[in-house]
Amino acid sequence: MNSRRQFLSTSAAAAVAVALNETVNAAASNATADIPIVDTHQHLWDLSQVQPPWLSGAPKILSQTYGLAEYAKATEGLNVVQAVYMEVDVAPEDQVKEADTLLEICRSKKGPTVAAVISGRPGQETFAPYIRRYAKDKEIKGVRQVLHAETAEKAMCLKPQFVASIKLLGELGLSFDLCMRAGELSDGLALAKQCPGTRFIVDHCGNADPAVFLKNAASSDQPAHDPQKWRDDIKALADQDNIICKISGIIARAPKGVAYVDALAPIVNHCLDSFGPDRVVFGGDWPVCLLGGSYKDWVTTLRQIISSRPIADQKKLLHENARKFYGLS
Protein backbone atom coordinates (compact mmCIF):
# COMPACT_ATOMS: atom_id res chain seq x y z
CA MET A 1 0.00 0.00 0.00
CA ASN A 2 2.81 2.40 0.90
CA SER A 3 4.53 1.76 -2.44
CA ARG A 4 1.20 2.38 -4.21
CA ARG A 5 0.78 5.70 -2.38
CA GLN A 6 4.38 6.62 -3.21
CA PHE A 7 3.80 5.77 -6.89
CA LEU A 8 0.62 7.84 -7.04
CA SER A 9 2.33 10.71 -5.27
CA THR A 10 5.31 10.57 -7.63
CA SER A 11 3.03 10.35 -10.67
CA ALA A 12 0.99 13.30 -9.48
CA ALA A 13 4.13 15.37 -8.92
CA ALA A 14 5.42 14.46 -12.38
CA ALA A 15 2.09 15.44 -13.93
CA VAL A 16 2.18 18.78 -12.15
CA ALA A 17 5.76 19.35 -13.31
CA VAL A 18 4.83 18.55 -16.91
CA ALA A 19 1.82 20.86 -16.76
CA LEU A 20 3.91 23.60 -15.21
CA ASN A 21 6.59 23.18 -17.86
CA GLU A 22 3.98 23.36 -20.63
CA THR A 23 2.54 26.51 -19.07
CA VAL A 24 5.98 28.10 -18.87
CA ASN A 25 6.74 27.16 -22.48
CA ALA A 26 3.39 28.52 -23.64
CA ALA A 27 4.00 31.75 -21.76
CA ALA A 28 7.46 32.07 -23.30
CA SER A 29 6.04 31.41 -26.76
CA ASN A 30 3.35 34.03 -26.28
CA ALA A 31 5.93 36.52 -25.02
CA THR A 32 8.06 35.91 -28.12
CA ALA A 33 5.04 36.35 -30.40
CA ASP A 34 4.24 39.69 -28.76
CA ILE A 35 7.65 41.18 -29.58
CA PRO A 36 7.34 43.75 -32.39
CA ILE A 37 9.48 43.17 -35.47
CA VAL A 38 11.69 45.56 -37.41
CA ASP A 39 12.38 43.92 -40.76
CA THR A 40 15.82 45.03 -41.98
CA HIS A 41 15.61 43.22 -45.32
CA GLN A 42 12.47 44.10 -47.27
CA HIS A 43 12.53 43.79 -51.05
CA LEU A 44 10.02 45.58 -53.27
CA TRP A 45 9.90 45.72 -57.05
CA ASP A 46 7.42 47.04 -59.59
CA LEU A 47 8.10 45.36 -62.91
CA SER A 48 6.31 48.15 -64.74
CA GLN A 49 9.02 50.51 -63.52
CA VAL A 50 12.24 48.47 -63.34
CA GLN A 51 13.40 45.09 -64.58
CA PRO A 52 16.21 43.75 -62.36
CA PRO A 53 18.40 41.74 -64.76
CA TRP A 54 18.64 38.70 -62.47
CA LEU A 55 14.87 38.20 -62.56
CA SER A 56 15.05 37.04 -66.18
CA GLY A 57 16.39 33.70 -65.00
CA ALA A 58 14.63 33.57 -61.64
CA PRO A 59 11.89 31.11 -60.64
CA LYS A 60 8.40 32.07 -61.75
CA ILE A 61 7.24 32.91 -58.23
CA LEU A 62 9.57 35.92 -58.21
CA SER A 63 8.72 37.15 -61.71
CA GLN A 64 5.89 39.42 -60.65
CA THR A 65 5.43 42.76 -58.95
CA TYR A 66 5.81 42.85 -55.18
CA GLY A 67 4.75 46.08 -53.53
CA LEU A 68 3.51 47.41 -50.21
CA ALA A 69 0.07 45.80 -50.59
CA GLU A 70 1.59 42.37 -51.10
CA TYR A 71 4.01 42.94 -48.22
CA ALA A 72 1.14 43.89 -45.91
CA LYS A 73 -0.65 40.65 -46.78
CA ALA A 74 2.50 38.55 -46.29
CA THR A 75 3.21 40.04 -42.85
CA GLU A 76 -0.38 40.20 -41.60
CA GLY A 77 -0.66 39.31 -37.91
CA LEU A 78 3.11 39.07 -37.37
CA ASN A 79 3.57 42.43 -35.62
CA VAL A 80 5.96 43.91 -38.20
CA VAL A 81 6.06 47.57 -37.19
CA GLN A 82 8.88 48.95 -39.36
CA ALA A 83 10.87 47.87 -42.40
CA VAL A 84 14.16 48.81 -44.02
CA TYR A 85 14.12 48.35 -47.79
CA MET A 86 16.99 46.38 -49.28
CA GLU A 87 18.14 47.08 -52.85
CA VAL A 88 17.20 44.51 -55.48
CA ASP A 89 20.30 44.52 -57.70
CA VAL A 90 18.79 46.73 -60.40
CA ALA A 91 20.75 47.60 -63.51
CA PRO A 92 23.19 50.48 -62.89
CA GLU A 93 21.11 52.82 -65.06
CA ASP A 94 18.13 52.23 -62.73
CA GLN A 95 19.90 52.95 -59.45
CA VAL A 96 18.81 56.58 -59.23
CA LYS A 97 15.22 55.63 -60.05
CA GLU A 98 15.29 52.97 -57.32
CA ALA A 99 16.69 55.36 -54.71
CA ASP A 100 14.27 58.16 -55.60
CA THR A 101 11.31 55.77 -55.53
CA LEU A 102 12.27 54.54 -52.08
CA LEU A 103 12.61 58.06 -50.75
CA GLU A 104 9.04 58.69 -51.91
CA ILE A 105 7.80 55.49 -50.26
CA CYS A 106 9.55 56.23 -46.97
CA ARG A 107 8.25 59.77 -46.85
CA SER A 108 4.71 58.84 -47.83
CA LYS A 109 4.28 56.88 -44.58
CA LYS A 110 1.79 54.63 -46.36
CA GLY A 111 3.47 51.49 -45.08
CA PRO A 112 6.05 50.25 -42.58
CA THR A 113 9.01 51.16 -44.83
CA VAL A 114 10.90 53.94 -43.05
CA ALA A 115 14.45 53.60 -44.42
CA ALA A 116 16.41 52.11 -47.29
CA VAL A 117 19.70 50.52 -48.23
CA ILE A 118 20.25 51.43 -51.87
CA SER A 119 22.16 49.88 -54.73
CA GLY A 120 25.62 51.10 -55.69
CA ARG A 121 28.77 50.12 -57.53
CA PRO A 122 31.65 50.98 -55.17
CA GLY A 123 34.18 49.70 -57.67
CA GLN A 124 33.44 52.54 -60.09
CA GLU A 125 34.80 56.08 -59.94
CA THR A 126 31.26 57.43 -60.37
CA PHE A 127 30.27 55.99 -56.98
CA ALA A 128 31.40 58.98 -54.89
CA PRO A 129 29.22 61.63 -56.57
CA TYR A 130 26.31 59.17 -56.71
CA ILE A 131 26.32 58.36 -53.00
CA ARG A 132 27.01 61.94 -51.93
CA ARG A 133 23.76 62.82 -53.68
CA TYR A 134 21.86 60.75 -51.10
CA ALA A 135 24.08 61.01 -48.03
CA LYS A 136 22.05 63.83 -46.50
CA ASP A 137 18.73 62.04 -46.89
CA LYS A 138 18.01 60.62 -43.44
CA GLU A 139 16.04 57.74 -44.93
CA ILE A 140 19.10 56.37 -46.78
CA LYS A 141 21.07 54.19 -44.36
CA GLY A 142 23.56 52.32 -46.49
CA VAL A 143 24.58 50.64 -49.73
CA ARG A 144 24.78 47.11 -51.02
CA GLN A 145 26.21 45.47 -54.09
CA VAL A 146 25.53 41.74 -54.32
CA LEU A 147 29.00 40.24 -54.51
CA HIS A 148 27.95 36.77 -55.61
CA ALA A 149 26.19 38.01 -58.76
CA GLU A 150 27.47 37.16 -62.23
CA THR A 151 28.54 40.79 -62.64
CA ALA A 152 30.86 40.63 -59.61
CA GLU A 153 34.48 39.62 -60.11
CA LYS A 154 36.20 37.36 -57.59
CA ALA A 155 37.69 39.42 -54.72
CA MET A 156 36.39 42.56 -56.42
CA CYS A 157 35.65 44.08 -53.01
CA LEU A 158 39.37 44.20 -52.20
CA LYS A 159 40.41 46.31 -55.18
CA PRO A 160 41.63 49.85 -54.34
CA GLN A 161 38.69 51.74 -55.85
CA PHE A 162 36.19 49.53 -54.03
CA VAL A 163 37.98 49.91 -50.69
CA ALA A 164 38.18 53.69 -51.10
CA SER A 165 34.43 53.84 -51.76
CA ILE A 166 33.63 51.77 -48.69
CA LYS A 167 35.80 54.06 -46.57
CA LEU A 168 33.79 56.97 -47.95
CA LEU A 169 30.60 55.31 -46.75
CA GLY A 170 31.97 55.33 -43.23
CA GLU A 171 32.85 59.01 -43.52
CA LEU A 172 29.27 59.71 -44.61
CA GLY A 173 27.78 57.65 -41.78
CA LEU A 174 26.48 54.95 -44.11
CA SER A 175 26.82 51.17 -43.86
CA PHE A 176 27.68 48.44 -46.34
CA ASP A 177 26.01 45.03 -46.60
CA LEU A 178 28.20 42.00 -47.24
CA CYS A 179 26.21 39.68 -49.49
CA MET A 180 28.61 37.03 -50.73
CA ARG A 181 28.94 33.28 -51.02
CA ALA A 182 29.70 31.35 -47.85
CA GLY A 183 33.10 30.39 -49.18
CA GLU A 184 34.06 34.04 -49.81
CA LEU A 185 33.41 35.46 -46.34
CA SER A 186 37.13 35.88 -45.75
CA ASP A 187 37.09 38.61 -48.43
CA GLY A 188 34.42 40.44 -46.46
CA LEU A 189 36.55 40.15 -43.35
CA ALA A 190 39.57 41.58 -45.15
CA LEU A 191 37.46 44.50 -46.43
CA ALA A 192 36.11 45.27 -42.98
CA LYS A 193 39.60 45.28 -41.52
CA GLN A 194 40.71 47.81 -44.13
CA CYS A 195 37.70 50.03 -43.39
CA PRO A 196 37.43 50.19 -39.58
CA GLY A 197 35.37 53.39 -39.74
CA THR A 198 32.59 51.77 -41.77
CA ARG A 199 29.82 49.62 -40.35
CA PHE A 200 29.16 46.28 -42.08
CA ILE A 201 26.24 43.86 -42.05
CA VAL A 202 26.70 40.19 -42.95
CA ASP A 203 23.58 39.33 -44.95
CA HIS A 204 21.70 36.05 -44.67
CA CYS A 205 23.87 34.46 -41.98
CA GLY A 206 26.76 34.50 -44.42
CA ASN A 207 24.65 32.67 -47.03
CA ALA A 208 25.09 29.33 -45.32
CA ASP A 209 23.39 26.39 -47.03
CA PRO A 210 21.20 24.49 -44.52
CA ALA A 211 21.73 21.23 -46.39
CA VAL A 212 25.43 20.99 -45.49
CA PHE A 213 24.59 20.85 -41.77
CA LEU A 214 22.16 17.92 -42.00
CA LYS A 215 23.58 14.73 -40.52
CA ASN A 216 21.59 12.55 -42.92
CA ALA A 217 22.74 14.40 -46.04
CA ALA A 218 23.74 11.98 -48.77
CA SER A 219 27.50 11.47 -48.75
CA SER A 220 27.53 11.55 -52.56
CA ASP A 221 26.10 15.08 -52.65
CA GLN A 222 28.61 17.80 -53.40
CA PRO A 223 28.28 20.30 -50.53
CA ALA A 224 27.74 23.94 -51.48
CA HIS A 225 30.49 24.93 -49.04
CA ASP A 226 32.59 23.63 -46.17
CA PRO A 227 30.44 23.88 -43.01
CA GLN A 228 33.42 24.16 -40.68
CA LYS A 229 35.00 26.93 -42.73
CA TRP A 230 31.71 28.81 -42.58
CA ARG A 231 31.63 28.42 -38.78
CA ASP A 232 35.20 29.65 -38.47
CA ASP A 233 34.61 32.58 -40.83
CA ILE A 234 31.48 33.66 -38.95
CA LYS A 235 33.45 33.69 -35.70
CA ALA A 236 36.23 35.68 -37.33
CA LEU A 237 33.73 38.22 -38.66
CA ALA A 238 32.15 38.44 -35.22
CA ASP A 239 35.55 39.35 -33.76
CA GLN A 240 35.41 42.63 -35.72
CA ASP A 241 33.64 45.36 -33.78
CA ASN A 242 32.40 47.07 -36.96
CA ILE A 243 30.41 44.05 -38.20
CA ILE A 244 26.92 42.84 -37.26
CA CYS A 245 25.00 39.85 -38.60
CA LYS A 246 21.59 39.75 -40.23
CA ILE A 247 19.54 36.66 -39.39
CA SER A 248 17.78 36.30 -42.71
CA GLY A 249 17.61 34.55 -46.04
CA ILE A 250 18.34 30.96 -45.11
CA ILE A 251 14.75 29.71 -45.40
CA ALA A 252 14.96 30.32 -49.15
CA ARG A 253 17.33 27.33 -49.33
CA ALA A 254 15.55 25.12 -46.80
CA PRO A 255 15.77 21.45 -47.85
CA LYS A 256 12.51 19.79 -48.81
CA GLY A 257 11.15 17.20 -46.40
CA VAL A 258 13.02 18.53 -43.36
CA ALA A 259 11.34 20.52 -40.59
CA TYR A 260 12.32 24.18 -40.82
CA VAL A 261 13.50 24.28 -37.21
CA ASP A 262 15.76 21.26 -37.66
CA ALA A 263 17.23 22.60 -40.88
CA LEU A 264 17.79 26.22 -39.85
CA ALA A 265 18.58 26.09 -36.12
CA PRO A 266 22.28 25.13 -36.52
CA ILE A 267 22.92 28.21 -38.66
CA VAL A 268 20.84 30.63 -36.59
CA ASN A 269 22.27 29.49 -33.27
CA HIS A 270 25.88 29.66 -34.45
CA CYS A 271 25.40 33.24 -35.68
CA LEU A 272 23.61 34.30 -32.50
CA ASP A 273 26.24 32.71 -30.29
CA SER A 274 29.13 34.14 -32.31
CA PHE A 275 27.92 37.74 -32.61
CA GLY A 276 26.15 37.93 -29.27
CA PRO A 277 22.76 39.50 -28.49
CA ASP A 278 23.78 43.10 -29.26
CA ARG A 279 25.03 42.63 -32.84
CA VAL A 280 22.29 40.70 -34.62
CA VAL A 281 19.21 41.94 -36.50
CA PHE A 282 16.23 40.25 -38.14
CA GLY A 283 15.58 40.26 -41.87
CA GLY A 284 12.56 38.88 -43.70
CA ASP A 285 14.12 38.64 -47.20
CA TRP A 286 10.64 38.77 -48.68
CA PRO A 287 9.71 37.88 -51.39
CA VAL A 288 12.92 35.90 -52.06
CA CYS A 289 12.12 33.82 -48.97
CA LEU A 290 9.16 32.38 -50.91
CA LEU A 291 11.60 30.05 -52.65
CA GLY A 292 11.62 28.03 -49.43
CA GLY A 293 8.68 29.19 -47.34
CA SER A 294 6.31 32.02 -46.56
CA TYR A 295 7.18 35.06 -44.47
CA LYS A 296 5.06 33.55 -41.70
CA ASP A 297 6.97 30.26 -41.97
CA TRP A 298 10.24 32.11 -41.44
CA VAL A 299 9.04 34.23 -38.52
CA THR A 300 7.36 31.28 -36.83
CA THR A 301 10.47 29.12 -37.26
CA LEU A 302 12.81 31.78 -35.93
CA ARG A 303 10.59 32.42 -32.93
CA GLN A 304 10.72 28.69 -32.14
CA ILE A 305 14.49 28.59 -32.47
CA ILE A 306 15.05 31.56 -30.13
CA SER A 307 12.22 30.77 -27.67
CA SER A 308 14.59 29.43 -24.99
CA ARG A 309 16.80 32.52 -25.09
CA PRO A 310 16.18 35.41 -22.66
CA ILE A 311 13.28 37.64 -23.70
CA ALA A 312 15.63 40.62 -23.52
CA ASP A 313 17.86 39.01 -26.17
CA GLN A 314 14.87 38.16 -28.36
CA LYS A 315 13.75 41.79 -28.26
CA LYS A 316 17.21 42.92 -29.31
CA LEU A 317 17.22 40.57 -32.30
CA LEU A 318 13.70 41.26 -33.50
CA HIS A 319 13.40 44.94 -32.73
CA GLU A 320 15.79 46.93 -30.59
CA ASN A 321 19.14 46.38 -32.35
CA ALA A 322 17.75 47.40 -35.71
CA ARG A 323 16.26 50.62 -34.38
CA LYS A 324 19.58 51.51 -32.78
CA PHE A 325 21.80 50.47 -35.69
CA TYR A 326 19.77 52.31 -38.33
CA GLY A 327 18.77 55.22 -36.10
CA LEU A 328 15.05 54.64 -36.58
CA SER A 329 12.58 56.83 -34.73
Helices and strands as residue ranges (DSSP letters): H 2-33, E 37-42, G 53-57, G 60-62, H 68-74, E 80-86, G 92-94, H 95-108, E 113-119, H 127-134, E 140-144, G 156-158, H 160-171, E 175-178, G 182-184, H 185-194, E 199-202, H 204-207, G 210-213, H 227-238, E 243-247, G 250-253, H 260-275, E 280-282, G 288-291, H 295-306, H 311-315, I 316-320, H 321-326
